[in-house]
């Protein structure tokens, strides 16, 4: 569903909203969509599952492997293609490094919303589905932190190209500013999560049907407040959603998670429709033809990195061979978080961010078009779809007397 929405908005609706004044007038809607997407991503982070030592080890090792491989494969690929990318042809070396770093960082992002849609469509459940969802959500938290750090480094690199004699100041900025920004984002997100948690416990709001409006208002307020402060808005919203859905059981944690899921479930289709429409509206359609070959190469390199990462990481964690072979197919999807970060690039670097944004969105669209079908195929391969659960057990599968499962 989300892949169709993104393609529809990118290809068909861009001419309707192509004028920049229109996009500027719609920025509150865009921010609201990003805020809700962040809350929904945090809501899918179930810390209870990560407390199991074996499961936590698998999630952390595979997250680290996919993050490292995605970055290490995409970064040099963009550097090699730099002379063939139009807006980088005559750019300084620092600009090429900035673009390669941001592109590689966004290549790490995945799409929890798209994965949830496929899991619900296939009615899939099992260890493979749980592992994939946990890796995806943890990795999106990681990519938000990495992106915050990366943006500050790129800002310093851009400043170093225009200023001299301030190397110590620039190095301090690269180290101190990102750390402060991430910590402040986490604090603001935790505060917002406590407010959201208290709101979910209000019986009166539920009875009057005001809970969805309260969640939307709080999400928008957190996002706008994070924009005013030196914080990363998406990270703030993810932290708030994670806290609200992971309270201790004696404080109504399970009920709050279900309540938040119940509020977000009917909202997300509309949020996705609005967000992908606005994302498509920000595209320069005439530049798509120039960026399409570059985006195709980045997409292919990313797929190779996923195969390598899941093979090495899966082997290191003792993942079953059947799961290890298809795990890369579950890691391809990209949507809300990646597009949100791409929009941030567009806003933070107006001189060249528009050209990079077009290239990034072209890559995201390719990943989102290919990702959901690959994930469905992976679920079919490991037998965690609805039909597999309903099928009667094969007589051969039952262990004989005196035997145990391996």
JODADA-V39443 format. One record per residue. N is the residue number from 0. PSI is psi in whole degrees, -180 to 180 (none if undefined). NEAR is the number of other C-alpha atoms within 8 Angstrom. Layout:
n = [N & N]
psi = [PSI & PSI]
near = [NEAR & NEAR]
This chain:
n = [0 & 1 & 2 & 3 & 4 & 5 & 6 & 7 & 8 & 9 & 10 & 11 & 12 & 13 & 14 & 15 & 16 & 17 & 18 & 19 & 20 & 21 & 22 & 23 & 24 & 25 & 26 & 27 & 28 & 29 & 30 & 31 & 32 & 33 & 34 & 35 & 36 & 37 & 38 & 39 & 40 & 41 & 42 & 43 & 44 & 45 & 46 & 47 & 48 & 49 & 50 & 51 & 52 & 53 & 54 & 55 & 56 & 57 & 58 & 59 & 60 & 61 & 62 & 63 & 64 & 65 & 66 & 67 & 68 & 69 & 70 & 71 & 72 & 73 & 74 & 75 & 76 & 77 & 78 & 79 & 80 & 81 & 82 & 83 & 84 & 85 & 86 & 87 & 88 & 89 & 90 & 91 & 92 & 93 & 94 & 95 & 96 & 97 & 98 & 99 & 100 & 101 & 102 & 103 & 104 & 105 & 106 & 107 & 108 & 109 & 110 & 111 & 112 & 113 & 114 & 115 & 116 & 117 & 118 & 119 & 120 & 121 & 122 & 123 & 124 & 125 & 126 & 127 & 128 & 129 & 130 & 131 & 132 & 133 & 134 & 135 & 136 & 137 & 138 & 139 & 140 & 141 & 142 & 143 & 144 & 145 & 146 & 147 & 148 & 149 & 150 & 151 & 152 & 153 & 154 & 155 & 156 & 157 & 158 & 159 & 160 & 161 & 162 & 163 & 164 & 165 & 166 & 167 & 168 & 169 & 170 & 171 & 172 & 173 & 174 & 175 & 176 & 177 & 178 & 179 & 180 & 181 & 182 & 183 & 184 & 185 & 186 & 187 & 188 & 189 & 190 & 191 & 192 & 193 & 194 & 195 & 196 & 197 & 198 & 199 & 200 & 201 & 202 & 203 & 204 & 205 & 206 & 207 & 208 & 209 & 210 & 211 & 212 & 213 & 214 & 215 & 216 & 217 & 218 & 219 & 220 & 221 & 222 & 223 & 224 & 225 & 226 & 227 & 228 & 229 & 230 & 231 & 232 & 233 & 234 & 235 & 236 & 237 & 238 & 239 & 240 & 241 & 242 & 243 & 244 & 245 & 246 & 247 & 248 & 249 & 250 & 251 & 252 & 253 & 254 & 255 & 256 & 257 & 258 & 259 & 260 & 261 & 262 & 263 & 264 & 265 & 266 & 267 & 268 & 269 & 270 & 271 & 272 & 273 & 274 & 275 & 276 & 277 & 278 & 279 & 280 & 281 & 282 & 283 & 284 & 285 & 286 & 287 & 288 & 289 & 290 & 291 & 292 & 293 & 294 & 295 & 296 & 297 & 298 & 299 & 300 & 301 & 302 & 303 & 304 & 305 & 306 & 307 & 308 & 309 & 310 & 311 & 312 & 313 & 314 & 315 & 316 & 317 & 318 & 319 & 320 & 321 & 322 & 323 & 324 & 325 & 326 & 327 & 328 & 329 & 330 & 331 & 332 & 333 & 334 & 335 & 336 & 337 & 338 & 339 & 340 & 341 & 342 & 343 & 344 & 345 & 346 & 347 & 348 & 349 & 350 & 351 & 352 & 353 & 354 & 355 & 356 & 357 & 358 & 359 & 360 & 361 & 362 & 363 & 364 & 365 & 366 & 367 & 368 & 369 & 370 & 371 & 372 & 373 & 374 & 375 & 376 & 377 & 378 & 379 & 380 & 381 & 382 & 383 & 384 & 385 & 386 & 387 & 388 & 389 & 390 & 391 & 392 & 393 & 394 & 395 & 396 & 397 & 398 & 399 & 400 & 401 & 402 & 403 & 404 & 405]
psi = [-49 & -33 & -39 & -39 & -44 & -42 & -42 & -47 & -37 & -44 & -39 & -35 & -12 & -44 & -26 & -30 & 25 & -19 & 132 & -35 & -38 & -44 & -37 & -37 & -23 & 12 & -33 & -37 & -42 & -45 & -39 & -43 & -45 & -39 & -46 & -38 & -41 & -43 & -44 & -38 & -44 & -33 & -25 & -1 & 104 & 102 & -26 & -39 & -32 & -10 & -21 & 124 & -48 & -41 & -42 & -41 & -43 & -44 & -47 & -42 & -46 & -37 & -46 & -41 & -46 & -41 & -49 & -47 & -42 & -46 & -45 & -23 & -44 & -39 & -54 & -29 & -43 & -38 & -43 & -34 & -8 & -49 & -17 & 1 & 121 & -55 & -3 & 1 & -46 & 21 & 155 & 163 & -36 & -34 & -42 & -42 & -39 & -47 & -43 & -41 & -45 & -41 & -43 & -38 & -44 & -23 & -18 & -28 & 148 & -173 & 97 & -39 & -43 & -39 & -42 & -41 & -43 & -43 & -40 & -39 & -42 & -6 & 48 & 144 & 150 & 177 & -36 & -46 & -43 & -43 & -46 & -44 & -40 & -44 & -43 & -46 & -45 & -40 & -32 & -34 & -43 & -44 & -31 & -41 & -46 & -38 & -42 & -43 & -42 & -42 & -41 & -39 & -43 & -41 & -42 & -39 & -40 & -39 & -36 & -25 & -18 & -17 & 150 & 162 & 11 & 36 & -43 & -41 & -42 & -40 & -42 & -38 & -39 & -31 & -51 & -45 & -47 & -41 & -46 & -41 & -43 & -44 & -44 & -36 & -43 & -42 & -46 & -38 & -40 & -39 & -44 & -36 & -37 & -41 & -43 & -40 & -44 & -37 & -39 & -21 & -5 & 107 & -36 & -41 & -39 & -43 & -35 & 1 & 24 & -7 & -46 & -40 & -38 & -41 & -42 & -44 & -43 & -41 & -48 & -40 & -43 & -42 & -45 & -40 & -38 & -30 & -34 & -42 & 163 & 67 & 171 & 110 & -43 & -40 & -38 & -47 & -38 & -44 & -41 & -45 & -38 & -43 & -44 & -30 & 4 & 29 & 158 & 151 & -36 & -10 & 18 & 29 & -48 & -42 & -39 & -41 & -46 & -38 & -43 & -41 & -43 & -33 & -43 & -30 & -50 & -19 & -34 & -40 & -40 & -39 & -45 & -41 & -47 & -45 & -46 & -31 & -46 & -35 & -42 & -33 & -26 & -6 & 143 & 100 & -35 & -18 & -9 & -39 & -35 & -34 & -15 & -47 & -40 & -45 & -38 & -39 & -44 & -41 & -45 & -42 & -40 & -41 & -43 & -42 & -36 & -41 & -46 & -47 & -47 & -30 & -49 & -48 & -40 & -39 & -40 & -25 & 3 & 27 & 140 & 145 & -41 & -36 & -39 & -35 & -30 & 1 & -36 & -30 & -22 & -1 & 9 & -35 & 142 & 143 & -108 & -54 & -45 & -43 & -37 & -42 & -37 & -38 & -34 & -40 & -43 & -39 & -36 & -26 & 74 & -25 & -41 & -2 & -31 & -43 & -42 & -38 & -44 & -42 & -42 & -44 & -37 & -42 & -42 & -40 & -42 & -46 & -38 & -28 & -35 & -32 & -55 & -44 & -38 & -39 & -41 & -43 & -37 & -41 & -38 & -39 & -37 & -3 & 37 & 23 & 174 & -45 & -34 & -35 & -33 & -21 & 139 & 148 & 138 & 138 & -33 & -25 & -22 & 132 & 144 & 166 & 133 & -7 & 157 & 158 & 148 & none]
near = [6 & 9 & 12 & 8 & 12 & 13 & 10 & 10 & 15 & 14 & 8 & 7 & 12 & 15 & 7 & 6 & 12 & 12 & 6 & 8 & 6 & 9 & 13 & 7 & 7 & 8 & 8 & 7 & 8 & 11 & 11 & 12 & 12 & 13 & 15 & 13 & 12 & 15 & 15 & 12 & 15 & 16 & 15 & 12 & 12 & 11 & 7 & 7 & 8 & 10 & 8 & 8 & 7 & 6 & 11 & 11 & 9 & 10 & 12 & 9 & 10 & 14 & 12 & 8 & 12 & 14 & 10 & 8 & 12 & 15 & 12 & 9 & 12 & 15 & 12 & 9 & 10 & 12 & 10 & 7 & 9 & 10 & 9 & 7 & 10 & 7 & 8 & 12 & 9 & 6 & 8 & 7 & 6 & 9 & 11 & 12 & 9 & 10 & 10 & 13 & 10 & 11 & 12 & 14 & 13 & 12 & 10 & 13 & 12 & 14 & 13 & 11 & 10 & 14 & 12 & 9 & 9 & 11 & 11 & 8 & 7 & 9 & 8 & 12 & 10 & 7 & 6 & 10 & 12 & 9 & 10 & 11 & 12 & 12 & 12 & 13 & 13 & 10 & 13 & 13 & 10 & 8 & 12 & 11 & 10 & 9 & 12 & 12 & 12 & 11 & 9 & 12 & 10 & 9 & 8 & 12 & 11 & 10 & 8 & 11 & 8 & 6 & 7 & 7 & 4 & 8 & 8 & 6 & 7 & 10 & 9 & 9 & 12 & 12 & 8 & 8 & 11 & 12 & 9 & 8 & 12 & 13 & 8 & 10 & 14 & 11 & 8 & 10 & 15 & 12 & 9 & 13 & 14 & 11 & 8 & 13 & 12 & 8 & 10 & 11 & 7 & 8 & 7 & 6 & 10 & 9 & 7 & 7 & 7 & 9 & 12 & 9 & 7 & 9 & 9 & 10 & 8 & 10 & 13 & 12 & 8 & 14 & 15 & 10 & 8 & 14 & 10 & 6 & 6 & 8 & 11 & 13 & 13 & 13 & 15 & 19 & 18 & 16 & 14 & 17 & 16 & 16 & 13 & 15 & 17 & 13 & 11 & 8 & 7 & 5 & 6 & 9 & 13 & 11 & 7 & 14 & 12 & 8 & 9 & 11 & 9 & 8 & 10 & 10 & 8 & 8 & 8 & 9 & 8 & 8 & 11 & 12 & 10 & 11 & 12 & 12 & 15 & 12 & 12 & 13 & 15 & 11 & 12 & 8 & 7 & 6 & 9 & 11 & 8 & 9 & 12 & 11 & 8 & 11 & 13 & 10 & 8 & 12 & 11 & 8 & 11 & 12 & 10 & 8 & 12 & 14 & 9 & 9 & 15 & 14 & 10 & 9 & 12 & 14 & 9 & 7 & 10 & 6 & 9 & 7 & 6 & 8 & 10 & 13 & 8 & 10 & 11 & 13 & 11 & 13 & 12 & 16 & 15 & 15 & 15 & 12 & 15 & 13 & 11 & 10 & 10 & 12 & 10 & 8 & 11 & 13 & 8 & 7 & 9 & 8 & 5 & 9 & 12 & 10 & 9 & 11 & 13 & 13 & 13 & 11 & 11 & 12 & 13 & 12 & 13 & 11 & 12 & 14 & 12 & 10 & 14 & 15 & 8 & 11 & 14 & 10 & 9 & 12 & 12 & 9 & 8 & 9 & 8 & 13 & 12 & 9 & 6 & 8 & 8 & 6 & 6 & 4 & 6 & 6 & 5 & 5 & 6 & 7 & 8 & 6 & 4 & 4 & 6 & 6 & 4 & 2]
